Amino acid sequence: MLQFPERMADWLFQVMKELKKRRELQGLEWEELINEAEQNDDKRHVYPVIWKFCDLDIKPHDKHVSHHELIPITAPVIPMESCIKPFLEGCDTNKDGSITIKEWGICLGLKEGEIQERC
């Protein structure tokens, strides 16, 4: 479980790169940020982690990710990574049923100063 935050952040980086390559990354800002992340190792996990939070926060778009909004990321991965569901549930540190950008970022290994609202 200790390696999971870094593995997940790296996976999100790879997903962003692939979406950029396919021209399926939503929004010019994200394309610019992934370009920066490809050049700057300090941003390699920061931007993908923030991007995925914004990608998940859709219904409702309220700057919180509910357990229901996590289904698109958990359902396909559970067969290969059974620890993803308990890991993501642990991100909800105040146990209010939703994850804020700060909780998400810290859970995935970002430092407080790296966590920015971009949604």
N, CA, C and O atoms as CSV, one atom per row, in Angstrom:
chain,resi,resn,atom,element,x,y,z
A,1,MET,N,N,0.822,-1.195,0.000
A,1,MET,CA,C,0.000,0.000,0.000
A,1,MET,C,C,0.867,1.260,0.000
A,1,MET,O,O,0.431,2.305,-0.485
A,2,LEU,N,N,2.072,1.179,0.529
A,2,LEU,CA,C,2.943,2.355,0.589
A,2,LEU,C,C,3.369,2.833,-0.791
A,2,LEU,O,O,3.575,4.030,-0.996
A,3,GLN,N,N,3.501,1.913,-1.737
A,3,GLN,CA,C,3.917,2.269,-3.090
A,3,GLN,C,C,2.755,2.749,-3.946
A,3,GLN,O,O,2.967,3.340,-5.005
A,4,PHE,N,N,1.546,2.504,-3.504
A,4,PHE,CA,C,0.381,2.763,-4.342
A,4,PHE,C,C,0.241,4.220,-4.776
A,4,PHE,O,O,-0.037,4.455,-5.952
A,5,PRO,N,N,0.417,5.208,-3.904
A,5,PRO,CA,C,0.259,6.599,-4.363
A,5,PRO,C,C,1.182,6.941,-5.537
A,5,PRO,O,O,0.743,7.553,-6.510
A,6,GLU,N,N,2.433,6.555,-5.450
A,6,GLU,CA,C,3.366,6.869,-6.537
A,6,GLU,C,C,3.021,6.095,-7.804
A,6,GLU,O,O,3.099,6.640,-8.905
A,7,ARG,N,N,2.643,4.833,-7.657
A,7,ARG,CA,C,2.265,4.037,-8.828
A,7,ARG,C,C,1.040,4.621,-9.511
A,7,ARG,O,O,0.981,4.688,-10.739
A,8,MET,N,N,0.066,5.041,-8.722
A,8,MET,CA,C,-1.142,5.610,-9.308
A,8,MET,C,C,-0.843,6.942,-9.983
A,8,MET,O,O,-1.331,7.198,-11.084
A,9,ALA,N,N,-0.051,7.792,-9.341
A,9,ALA,CA,C,0.306,9.080,-9.941
A,9,ALA,C,C,1.076,8.870,-11.241
A,9,ALA,O,O,0.867,9.603,-12.207
A,10,ASP,N,N,1.954,7.886,-11.275
A,10,ASP,CA,C,2.697,7.598,-12.502
A,10,ASP,C,C,1.765,7.075,-13.589
A,10,ASP,O,O,1.908,7.432,-14.759
A,11,TRP,N,N,0.819,6.236,-13.205
A,11,TRP,CA,C,-0.168,5.735,-14.163
A,11,TRP,C,C,-0.982,6.899,-14.740
A,11,TRP,O,O,-1.232,6.939,-15.945
A,12,LEU,N,N,-1.395,7.842,-13.896
A,12,LEU,CA,C,-2.147,9.004,-14.377
A,12,LEU,C,C,-1.313,9.834,-15.346
A,12,LEU,O,O,-1.847,10.362,-16.322
A,13,PHE,N,N,-0.013,9.956,-15.092
A,13,PHE,CA,C,0.891,10.658,-16.008
A,13,PHE,C,C,0.890,9.962,-17.372
A,13,PHE,O,O,0.813,10.620,-18.410
A,14,GLN,N,N,0.974,8.637,-17.364
A,14,GLN,CA,C,0.975,7.884,-18.623
A,14,GLN,C,C,-0.362,8.034,-19.353
A,14,GLN,O,O,-0.389,8.150,-20.579
A,15,VAL,N,N,-1.459,8.032,-18.614
A,15,VAL,CA,C,-2.783,8.219,-19.222
A,15,VAL,C,C,-2.867,9.594,-19.878
A,15,VAL,O,O,-3.337,9.717,-21.009
A,16,MET,N,N,-2.415,10.618,-19.175
A,16,MET,CA,C,-2.441,11.975,-19.746
A,16,MET,C,C,-1.605,12.057,-21.018
A,16,MET,O,O,-2.033,12.652,-22.007
A,17,LYS,N,N,-0.424,11.466,-20.995
A,17,LYS,CA,C,0.438,11.477,-22.185
A,17,LYS,C,C,-0.257,10.791,-23.362
A,17,LYS,O,O,-0.207,11.278,-24.491
A,18,GLU,N,N,-0.897,9.672,-23.093
A,18,GLU,CA,C,-1.587,8.939,-24.161
A,18,GLU,C,C,-2.771,9.739,-24.700
A,18,GLU,O,O,-2.980,9.793,-25.912
A,19,LEU,N,N,-3.539,10.356,-23.821
A,19,LEU,CA,C,-4.666,11.180,-24.271
A,19,LEU,C,C,-4.180,12.363,-25.101
A,19,LEU,O,O,-4.818,12.734,-26.087
A,20,LYS,N,N,-3.069,12.948,-24.714
A,20,LYS,CA,C,-2.486,14.052,-25.486
A,20,LYS,C,C,-2.087,13.560,-26.875
A,20,LYS,O,O,-2.360,14.215,-27.881
A,21,LYS,N,N,-1.449,12.416,-26.913
A,21,LYS,CA,C,-1.003,11.843,-28.186
A,21,LYS,C,C,-2.190,11.594,-29.118
A,21,LYS,O,O,-2.096,11.817,-30.325
A,22,ARG,N,N,-3.299,11.135,-28.555
A,22,ARG,CA,C,-4.508,10.861,-29.341
A,22,ARG,C,C,-5.344,12.113,-29.596
A,22,ARG,O,O,-6.354,12.065,-30.298
A,23,ARG,N,N,-4.916,13.221,-29.025
A,23,ARG,CA,C,-5.660,14.486,-29.102
A,23,ARG,C,C,-7.042,14.367,-28.442
A,23,ARG,O,O,-8.032,14.913,-28.930
A,24,GLU,N,N,-7.076,13.645,-27.330
A,24,GLU,CA,C,-8.316,13.451,-26.584
A,24,GLU,C,C,-8.269,14.098,-25.207
A,24,GLU,O,O,-9.190,13.926,-24.408
A,25,LEU,N,N,-7.217,14.833,-24.928
A,25,LEU,CA,C,-7.098,15.508,-23.640
A,25,LEU,C,C,-7.955,16.766,-23.696
A,25,LEU,O,O,-7.725,17.642,-24.529
A,26,GLN,N,N,-8.934,16.853,-22.817
A,26,GLN,CA,C,-9.895,17.953,-22.832
A,26,GLN,C,C,-9.272,19.243,-22.315
A,26,GLN,O,O,-8.899,19.323,-21.144
A,27,GLY,N,N,-9.157,20.235,-23.157
A,27,GLY,CA,C,-8.701,21.551,-22.724
A,27,GLY,C,C,-7.240,21.833,-23.022
A,27,GLY,O,O,-6.362,21.019,-22.737
A,28,LEU,N,N,-6.997,22.990,-23.594
A,28,LEU,CA,C,-5.649,23.421,-23.949
A,28,LEU,C,C,-4.761,23.546,-22.718
A,28,LEU,O,O,-3.573,23.231,-22.776
A,29,GLU,N,N,-5.332,24.005,-21.597
A,29,GLU,CA,C,-4.534,24.156,-20.377
A,29,GLU,C,C,-3.899,22.823,-19.977
A,29,GLU,O,O,-2.725,22.786,-19.609
A,30,TRP,N,N,-4.662,21.729,-20.047
A,30,TRP,CA,C,-4.128,20.422,-19.663
A,30,TRP,C,C,-3.025,19.978,-20.618
A,30,TRP,O,O,-2.048,19.363,-20.189
A,31,GLU,N,N,-3.170,20.284,-21.916
A,31,GLU,CA,C,-2.111,19.942,-22.872
A,31,GLU,C,C,-0.827,20.683,-22.531
A,31,GLU,O,O,0.261,20.109,-22.571
A,32,GLU,N,N,-0.959,21.952,-22.198
A,32,GLU,CA,C,0.221,22.742,-21.824
A,32,GLU,C,C,0.854,22.200,-20.543
A,32,GLU,O,O,2.078,22.142,-20.428
A,33,LEU,N,N,0.028,21.806,-19.590
A,33,LEU,CA,C,0.546,21.299,-18.321
A,33,LEU,C,C,1.228,19.942,-18.487
A,33,LEU,O,O,2.249,19.684,-17.848
A,34,ILE,N,N,0.677,19.072,-19.338
A,34,ILE,CA,C,1.345,17.782,-19.536
A,34,ILE,C,C,2.654,17.984,-20.292
A,34,ILE,O,O,3.622,17.262,-20.053
A,35,ASN,N,N,2.696,18.957,-21.201
A,35,ASN,CA,C,3.964,19.281,-21.870
A,35,ASN,C,C,5.005,19.711,-20.840
A,35,ASN,O,O,6.159,19.286,-20.895
A,36,GLU,N,N,4.586,20.555,-19.905
A,36,GLU,CA,C,5.497,21.001,-18.843
A,36,GLU,C,C,5.935,19.821,-17.973
A,36,GLU,O,O,7.105,19.712,-17.607
A,37,ALA,N,N,4.986,18.942,-17.647
A,37,ALA,CA,C,5.302,17.781,-16.805
A,37,ALA,C,C,6.285,16.839,-17.494
A,37,ALA,O,O,7.111,16.208,-16.834
A,38,GLU,N,N,6.196,16.744,-18.812
A,38,GLU,CA,C,7.126,15.885,-19.546
A,38,GLU,C,C,8.549,16.436,-19.498
A,38,GLU,O,O,9.514,15.681,-19.618
A,39,GLN,N,N,8.677,17.744,-19.323
A,39,GLN,CA,C,9.987,18.388,-19.283
A,39,GLN,C,C,10.524,18.574,-17.865
A,39,GLN,O,O,11.729,18.730,-17.667
A,40,ASN,N,N,9.628,18.558,-16.882
A,40,ASN,CA,C,10.000,18.885,-15.506
A,40,ASN,C,C,9.559,17.757,-14.569
A,40,ASN,O,O,8.370,17.611,-14.283
A,41,ASP,N,N,10.510,16.974,-14.102
A,41,ASP,CA,C,10.178,15.837,-13.233
A,41,ASP,C,C,9.433,16.246,-11.966
A,41,ASP,O,O,8.679,15.444,-11.414
A,42,ASP,N,N,9.629,17.478,-11.495
A,42,ASP,CA,C,8.920,17.941,-10.299
A,42,ASP,C,C,7.413,18.026,-10.534
A,42,ASP,O,O,6.633,17.949,-9.584
A,43,LYS,N,N,7.003,18.184,-11.781
A,43,LYS,CA,C,5.575,18.299,-12.121
A,43,LYS,C,C,4.996,16.996,-12.654
A,43,LYS,O,O,3.797,16.917,-12.920
A,44,ARG,N,N,5.817,15.989,-12.811
A,44,ARG,CA,C,5.425,14.722,-13.444
A,44,ARG,C,C,4.199,14.086,-12.788
A,44,ARG,O,O,3.364,13.499,-13.476
A,45,HIS,N,N,4.086,14.198,-11.474
A,45,HIS,CA,C,2.924,13.634,-10.789
A,45,HIS,C,C,1.922,14.703,-10.379
A,45,HIS,O,O,0.741,14.404,-10.202
A,46,VAL,N,N,2.364,15.924,-10.228
A,46,VAL,CA,C,1.484,16.991,-9.734
A,46,VAL,C,C,0.313,17.221,-10.685
A,46,VAL,O,O,-0.845,17.108,-10.282
A,47,TYR,N,N,0.604,17.538,-11.931
A,47,TYR,CA,C,-0.468,17.882,-12.866
A,47,TYR,C,C,-1.407,16.713,-13.161
A,47,TYR,O,O,-2.620,16.917,-13.208
A,48,PRO,N,N,-0.895,15.497,-13.362
A,48,PRO,CA,C,-1.822,14.384,-13.588
A,48,PRO,C,C,-2.760,14.107,-12.408
A,48,PRO,O,O,-3.924,13.761,-12.611
A,49,VAL,N,N,-2.265,14.256,-11.191
A,49,VAL,CA,C,-3.110,14.030,-10.016
A,49,VAL,C,C,-4.226,15.075,-9.967
A,49,VAL,O,O,-5.380,14.736,-9.709
A,50,ILE,N,N,-3.891,16.330,-10.210
A,50,ILE,CA,C,-4.905,17.397,-10.209
A,50,ILE,C,C,-5.878,17.200,-11.367
A,50,ILE,O,O,-7.088,17.350,-11.200
A,51,TRP,N,N,-5.346,16.863,-12.544
A,51,TRP,CA,C,-6.189,16.621,-13.718
A,51,TRP,C,C,-7.226,15.539,-13.431
A,51,TRP,O,O,-8.402,15.704,-13.754
A,52,LYS,N,N,-6.794,14.433,-12.825
A,52,LYS,CA,C,-7.735,13.337,-12.600
A,52,LYS,C,C,-8.808,13.726,-11.603
A,52,LYS,O,O,-9.960,13.319,-11.751
A,53,PHE,N,N,-8.457,14.505,-10.592
A,53,PHE,CA,C,-9.476,14.982,-9.657
A,53,PHE,C,C,-10.536,15.769,-10.427
A,53,PHE,O,O,-11.732,15.536,-10.252
A,54,CYS,N,N,-10.104,16.692,-11.272
A,54,CYS,CA,C,-11.037,17.510,-12.058
A,54,CYS,C,C,-11.860,16.639,-13.003
A,54,CYS,O,O,-13.048,16.888,-13.205
A,55,ASP,N,N,-11.233,15.628,-13.576
A,55,ASP,CA,C,-11.907,14.713,-14.489
A,55,ASP,C,C,-13.003,13.926,-13.771
A,55,ASP,O,O,-14.054,13.658,-14.353
A,56,LEU,N,N,-12.769,13.562,-12.531
A,56,LEU,CA,C,-13.749,12.790,-11.760
A,56,LEU,C,C,-14.868,13.655,-11.190
A,56,LEU,O,O,-15.989,13.175,-11.022
A,57,ASP,N,N,-14.588,14.901,-10.893
A,57,ASP,CA,C,-15.561,15.802,-10.250
A,57,ASP,C,C,-16.538,16.342,-11.293
A,57,ASP,O,O,-16.401,17.473,-11.761
A,58,ILE,N,N,-17.535,15.513,-11.652
A,58,ILE,CA,C,-18.437,15.927,-12.721
A,58,ILE,C,C,-19.902,16.022,-12.322
A,58,ILE,O,O,-20.592,16.939,-12.767
A,59,LYS,N,N,-20.395,15.112,-11.505
A,59,LYS,CA,C,-21.819,15.119,-11.177
A,59,LYS,C,C,-22.020,14.961,-9.695
A,59,LYS,O,O,-21.992,13.831,-9.207
A,60,PRO,N,N,-22.216,15.991,-8.973
A,60,PRO,CA,C,-22.187,17.395,-9.399
A,60,PRO,C,C,-20.751,17.930,-9.412
A,60,PRO,O,O,-19.869,17.398,-8.737
A,61,HIS,N,N,-20.543,18.966,-10.176
A,61,HIS,CA,C,-19.234,19.633,-10.208
A,61,HIS,C,C,-19.196,20.577,-9.007
A,61,HIS,O,O,-19.599,21.738,-9.093
A,62,ASP,N,N,-18.697,20.044,-7.877
A,62,ASP,CA,C,-18.792,20.780,-6.614
A,62,ASP,C,C,-17.474,20.835,-5.840
A,62,ASP,O,O,-17.454,21.137,-4.647
A,63,LYS,N,N,-16.372,20.537,-6.539
A,63,LYS,CA,C,-15.039,20.560,-5.923
A,63,LYS,C,C,-14.869,19.495,-4.847
A,63,LYS,O,O,-14.031,19.614,-3.953
A,64,HIS,N,N,-15.687,18.454,-4.957
A,64,HIS,CA,C,-15.591,17.268,-4.107
A,64,HIS,C,C,-15.829,16.057,-5.005
A,64,HIS,O,O,-16.656,16.114,-5.915
A,65,VAL,N,N,-15.123,14.980,-4.760
A,65,VAL,CA,C,-15.351,13.740,-5.496
A,65,VAL,C,C,-16.009,12.753,-4.542
A,65,VAL,O,O,-15.446,12.391,-3.509
A,66,SER,N,N,-17.214,12.326,-4.911
A,66,SER,CA,C,-17.953,11.371,-4.083
A,66,SER,C,C,-17.489,9.953,-4.402
A,66,SER,O,O,-16.792,9.719,-5.390
A,67,HIS,N,N,-17.883,9.024,-3.558
A,67,HIS,CA,C,-17.541,7.627,-3.818
A,67,HIS,C,C,-18.167,7.170,-5.134
A,67,HIS,O,O,-17.592,6.343,-5.842
A,68,HIS,N,N,-19.345,7.707,-5.462
A,68,HIS,CA,C,-19.996,7.385,-6.737
A,68,HIS,C,C,-19.165,7.902,-7.916
A,68,HIS,O,O,-19.041,7.221,-8.934
A,69,GLU,N,N,-18.600,9.094,-7.779
A,69,GLU,CA,C,-17.784,9.657,-8.858
A,69,GLU,C,C,-16.466,8.896,-9.045
A,69,GLU,O,O,-15.823,9.024,-10.087
A,70,LEU,N,N,-16.064,8.112,-8.051
A,70,LEU,CA,C,-14.835,7.314,-8.156
A,70,LEU,C,C,-15.019,6.032,-8.967
A,70,LEU,O,O,-14.036,5.402,-9.355
A,71,ILE,N,N,-16.264,5.642,-9.226
A,71,ILE,CA,C,-16.522,4.378,-9.924
A,71,ILE,C,C,-15.771,4.270,-11.255
A,71,ILE,O,O,-15.223,3.205,-11.539
A,72,PRO,N,N,-15.717,5.326,-12.087
A,72,PRO,CA,C,-14.994,5.178,-13.356
A,72,PRO,C,C,-13.511,4.835,-13.202
A,72,PRO,O,O,-12.915,4.258,-14.112
A,73,ILE,N,N,-12.920,5.176,-12.087
A,73,ILE,CA,C,-11.503,4.857,-11.890
A,73,ILE,C,C,-11.322,3.543,-11.130
A,73,ILE,O,O,-10.301,2.875,-11.293
A,74,THR,N,N,-12.294,3.166,-10.307
A,74,THR,CA,C,-12.131,1.944,-9.513
A,74,THR,C,C,-12.606,0.694,-10.245
A,74,THR,O,O,-11.911,-0.323,-10.229
A,75,ALA,N,N,-13.763,0.745,-10.880
A,75,ALA,CA,C,-14.358,-0.458,-11.476
A,75,ALA,C,C,-13.428,-1.185,-12.450
A,75,ALA,O,O,-13.268,-2.399,-12.324
A,76,PRO,N,N,-12.808,-0.498,-13.418
A,76,PRO,CA,C,-11.961,-1.238,-14.355
A,76,PRO,C,C,-10.642,-1.732,-13.753
A,76,PRO,O,O,-10.014,-2.639,-14.300
A,77,VAL,N,N,-10.222,-1.146,-12.642
A,77,VAL,CA,C,-8.907,-1.451,-12.081
A,77,VAL,C,C,-8.966,-2.525,-10.985
A,77,VAL,O,O,-7.961,-3.186,-10.720
A,78,ILE,N,N,-10.117,-2.703,-10.354
A,78,ILE,CA,C,-10.232,-3.633,-9.222
A,78,ILE,C,C,-9.694,-5.036,-9.537
A,78,ILE,O,O,-9.011,-5.610,-8.689
A,79,PRO,N,N,-9.969,-5.619,-10.721
A,79,PRO,CA,C,-9.430,-6.963,-10.970
A,79,PRO,C,C,-7.897,-7.043,-10.904
A,79,PRO,O,O,-7.349,-8.084,-10.540
A,80,MET,N,N,-7.209,-5.960,-11.251
A,80,MET,CA,C,-5.742,-5.968,-11.244
A,80,MET,C,C,-5.161,-5.372,-9.966
A,80,MET,O,O,-4.083,-5.770,-9.525
A,81,GLU,N,N,-5.869,-4.429,-9.379
A,81,GLU,CA,C,-5.390,-3.701,-8.191
A,81,GLU,C,C,-6.489,-3.714,-7.135
A,81,GLU,O,O,-7.200,-2.724,-6.963
A,82,SER,N,N,-6.627,-4.816,-6.438
A,82,SER,CA,C,-7.723,-4.949,-5.476
A,82,SER,C,C,-7.645,-3.938,-4.338
A,82,SER,O,O,-8.639,-3.694,-3.655
A,83,CYS,N,N,-6.474,-3.352,-4.132
A,83,CYS,CA,C,-6.329,-2.399,-3.026
A,83,CYS,C,C,-6.789,-0.989,-3.404
A,83,CYS,O,O,-6.769,-0.100,-2.552
A,84,ILE,N,N,-7.201,-0.759,-4.654
A,84,ILE,CA,C,-7.552,0.609,-5.059
A,84,ILE,C,C,-8.759,1.137,-4.285
A,84,ILE,O,O,-8.762,2.294,-3.864
A,85,LYS,N,N,-9.774,0.311,-4.094
A,85,LYS,CA,C,-10.976,0.801,-3.408
A,85,LYS,C,C,-10.686,1.188,-1.962
A,85,LYS,O,O,-11.029,2.302,-1.565
A,86,PRO,N,N,-10.065,0.315,-1.148
A,86,PRO,CA,C,-9.757,0.743,0.222
A,86,PRO,C,C,-8.778,1.911,0.256
A,86,PRO,O,O,-8.859,2.769,1.135
A,87,PHE,N,N,-7.857,1.943,-0.698
A,87,PHE,CA,C,-6.915,3.057,-0.752
A,87,PHE,C,C,-7.661,4.370,-0.967
A,87,PHE,O,O,-7.443,5.334,-0.233
A,88,LEU,N,N,-8.544,4.415,-1.972
A,88,LEU,CA,C,-9.268,5.650,-2.266
A,88,LEU,C,C,-10.246,6.008,-1.148
A,88,LEU,O,O,-10.456,7.189,-0.872
A,89,GLU,N,N,-10.842,5.013,-0.504
A,89,GLU,CA,C,-11.706,5.303,0.647
A,89,GLU,C,C,-10.897,5.960,1.756
A,89,GLU,O,O,-11.405,6.825,2.470
A,90,GLY,N,N,-9.647,5.556,1.902
A,90,GLY,CA,C,-8.770,6.157,2.903
A,90,GLY,C,C,-8.395,7.596,2.593
A,90,GLY,O,O,-7.949,8.327,3.477
A,91,CYS,N,N,-8.573,8.007,1.342
A,91,CYS,CA,C,-8.282,9.402,0.976
A,91,CYS,C,C,-9.269,10.364,1.636
A,91,CYS,O,O,-8.946,11.529,1.867
A,92,ASP,N,N,-10.464,9.876,1.937
A,92,ASP,CA,C,-11.490,10.695,2.595
A,92,ASP,C,C,-11.154,10.760,4.089
A,92,ASP,O,O,-11.774,10.085,4.911
A,93,THR,N,N,-10.174,11.575,4.412
A,93,THR,CA,C,-9.626,11.583,5.775
A,93,THR,C,C,-10.616,12.043,6.836
A,93,THR,O,O,-10.525,11.613,7.986
A,94,ASN,N,N,-11.562,12.908,6.474
A,94,ASN,CA,C,-12.528,13.357,7.480
A,94,ASN,C,C,-13.820,12.533,7.449
A,94,ASN,O,O,-14.770,12.827,8.176
A,95,LYS,N,N,-13.845,11.503,6.604
A,95,LYS,CA,C,-14.962,10.548,6.537
A,95,LYS,C,C,-16.320,11.214,6.327
A,95,LYS,O,O,-17.316,10.825,6.937
A,96,ASP,N,N,-16.347,12.232,5.448
A,96,ASP,CA,C,-17.615,12.912,5.169
A,96,ASP,C,C,-18.284,12.405,3.894
A,96,ASP,O,O,-19.308,12.949,3.479
A,97,GLY,N,N,-17.725,11.378,3.269
A,97,GLY,CA,C,-18.330,10.797,2.074
A,97,GLY,C,C,-17.857,11.398,0.769
A,97,GLY,O,O,-18.317,10.994,-0.299
A,98,SER,N,N,-16.950,12.353,0.833
A,98,SER,CA,C,-16.401,12.928,-0.394
A,98,SER,C,C,-14.943,13.314,-0.167
A,98,SER,O,O,-14.489,13.476,0.966
A,99,ILE,N,N,-14.231,13.455,-1.272
A,99,ILE,CA,C,-12.803,13.759,-1.227
A,99,ILE,C,C,-12.579,15.138,-1.832
A,99,ILE,O,O,-13.024,15.411,-2.947
A,100,THR,N,N,-11.896,15.996,-1.105
A,100,THR,CA,C,-11.551,17.326,-1.616
A,100,THR,C,C,-10.251,17.235,-2.412
A,100,THR,O,O,-9.556,16.221,-2.358
A,101,ILE,N,N,-9.930,18.286,-3.142
A,101,ILE,CA,C,-8.675,18.321,-3.888
A,101,ILE,C,C,-7.481,18.175,-2.940
A,101,ILE,O,O,-6.487,17.535,-3.284
A,102,LYS,N,N,-7.579,18.765,-1.757
A,102,LYS,CA,C,-6.481,18.658,-0.788
A,102,LYS,C,C,-6.327,17.215,-0.308
A,102,LYS,O,O,-5.213,16.693,-0.261
A,103,GLU,N,N,-7.441,16.568,0.049
A,103,GLU,CA,C,-7.380,15.172,0.484
A,103,GLU,C,C,-6.828,14.280,-0.638
A,103,GLU,O,O,-5.997,13.405,-0.395
A,104,TRP,N,N,-7.300,14.514,-1.859
A,104,TRP,CA,C,-6.873,13.737,-3.020
A,104,TRP,C,C,-5.367,13.904,-3.262
A,104,TRP,O,O,-4.640,12.924,-3.426
A,105,GLY,N,N,-4.922,15.149,-3.280
A,105,GLY,CA,C,-3.514,15.424,-3.536
A,105,GLY,C,C,-2.599,14.810,-2.488
A,105,GLY,O,O,-1.601,14.174,-2.827
A,106,ILE,N,N,-2.933,14.996,-1.228
A,106,ILE,CA,C,-2.105,14.444,-0.150
A,106,ILE,C,C,-2.112,12.915,-0.209
A,106,ILE,O,O,-1.076,12.277,-0.024
A,107,CYS,N,N,-3.270,12.339,-0.466
A,107,CYS,CA,C,-3.394,10.888,-0.553
A,107,CYS,C,C,-2.509,10.320,-1.666
A,107,CYS,O,O,-1.969,9.221,-1.539
A,108,LEU,N,N,-2.368,11.076,-2.753
A,108,LEU,CA,C,-1.572,10.615,-3.892
A,108,LEU,C,C,-0.148,11.153,-3.869
A,108,LEU,O,O,0.545,11.136,-4.886
A,109,GLY,N,N,0.279,11.624,-2.718
A,109,GLY,CA,C,1.687,11.940,-2.526
A,109,GLY,C,C,2.130,13.352,-2.844
A,109,GLY,O,O,3.329,13.629,-2.857
A,110,LEU,N,N,1.188,14.259,-3.102
A,110,LEU,CA,C,1.581,15.644,-3.354
A,110,LEU,C,C,1.811,16.364,-2.033
A,110,LEU,O,O,1.240,16.005,-1.003
A,111,LYS,N,N,2.652,17.380,-2.083
A,111,LYS,CA,C,2.855,18.246,-0.922
A,111,LYS,C,C,1.776,19.326,-0.962
A,111,LYS,O,O,1.259,19.656,-2.030
A,112,GLU,N,N,1.438,19.873,0.206
A,112,GLU,CA,C,0.369,20.878,0.259
A,112,GLU,C,C,0.592,22.022,-0.719
A,112,GLU,O,O,-0.359,22.478,-1.353
A,113,GLY,N,N,1.822,22.493,-0.854
A,113,GLY,CA,C,2.116,23.603,-1.758
A,113,GLY,C,C,1.950,23.266,-3.227
A,113,GLY,O,O,1.890,24.169,-4.062
A,114,GLU,N,N,1.875,21.982,-3.561
A,114,GLU,CA,C,1.708,21.559,-4.958
A,114,GLU,C,C,0.244,21.444,-5.358
A,114,GLU,O,O,-0.075,21.385,-6.545
A,115,ILE,N,N,-0.637,21.411,-4.384
A,115,ILE,CA,C,-2.058,21.186,-4.652
A,115,ILE,C,C,-2.714,22.515,-5.014
A,115,ILE,O,O,-2.738,23.454,-4.219
A,116,GLN,N,N,-3.246,22.569,-6.239
A,116,GLN,CA,C,-3.886,23.791,-6.730
A,116,GLN,C,C,-5.254,23.456,-7.303
A,116,GLN,O,O,-5.436,22.414,-7.934
A,117,GLU,N,N,-6.194,24.331,-7.082
A,117,GLU,CA,C,-7.523,24.193,-7.667
A,117,GLU,C,C,-7.434,24.609,-9.134
A,117,GLU,O,O,-7.101,25.758,-9.426
A,118,ARG,N,N,-7.724,23.698,-10.058
A,118,ARG,CA,C,-7.667,23.998,-11.490
A,118,ARG,C,C,-8.933,23.560,-12.220
A,118,ARG,O,O,-8.984,23.600,-13.450
A,119,CYS,N,N,-9.942,23.148,-11.484
A,119,CYS,CA,C,-11.149,22.613,-12.129
A,119,CYS,C,C,-12.097,23.727,-12.557
A,119,CYS,O,O,-13.159,23.452,-13.115
